Amino acid sequence: MTARLARTASSLFVAVTLTACTSYFEIPIETPIRPKLDVSAFQRVLVAGFISGGSEDVDANLETVRLLRSQLRTKSELRVIDADVLPLMDVASDVRSNGNGGDTATESASESQAVPVTIKDERDLEPFEHLFANVDYWKKIGEEYQNPLIVTGTVMFTPHQRSGFVQREQEVFDSLGRRRVVPIRTYMERKGFILKPKFVFIDGRTGATLHSETFREEILYNANQSTPALSSYFELMDRLIPSFLSTLSSQKIRGTRVLLK
């Protein structure tokens, strides 16, 4: 036992000595992340518009188009096309009533579904899904804008409520006036929003879908807190933008590496 204690003490002494004689240097590093979609064949990108619904306080179609175009101008090598936002809800209704273009199987499967005037939940989006498979329509749009990469899809921004126990920190003081923070669980009513966009990337040369991806973000506030819907929308989109951009262009994760000397 004595020998074991001696070896332990010796090891600790060596470790402390080495630590005392060692200098630490933090070196900033950047790790590149390859894009999910190869867009090297395109020089231009058209954020065409979105089928949107949920909250009436935010025009999710218009705001999403504006935000994505702004981000792509500064963080992508593709040239962003400035064009009017496509009224995709009207387009979907016209295509359904005219019965032209698109995937025949997709149209047959969805022709029994009526196109709703307003979109309140995700079930209301289903009758519009056929539009993204309409190769003829998107090829025509591509020809109009010189065969760009087309970004479209759906955006649901819906109010949300939840109740339950929430853990928060509370300050307490003992009899000597010493302060400490303890976690407590409180039952609370909270309200907020859920943002669920589906981004669809279409080849403007052929009208075919290249890639699609769905995201979901949620934010909740105390029931007595008044937060504008538009502020919540932008806060949730800020969380999604890096993932959206990583689909089109290489991104870099910044960090540090510790070196010993």
Protein Blocks (a to p, Z undefined) as FASTA:
>chain_A
ZZmmmmmmmmmmmmmmmmmmpccdddddddddddfbdcklpcbdcdfbdcdehjfkbcfk
lmmmmmmmmmmmmmccbdcdddddddfklmmmmmmmnopghjfklmmmmmmpccdfbdfb
fklmmmmmmmmmmmklmmmmmmmnoopaddeddddddddddddddddddddddfkopacd
ddddddddddddddddddddddfknopafbdcdddddddddfklccdfklmmmmmmmmmm
mmmmmmmpccdddddddddZZ
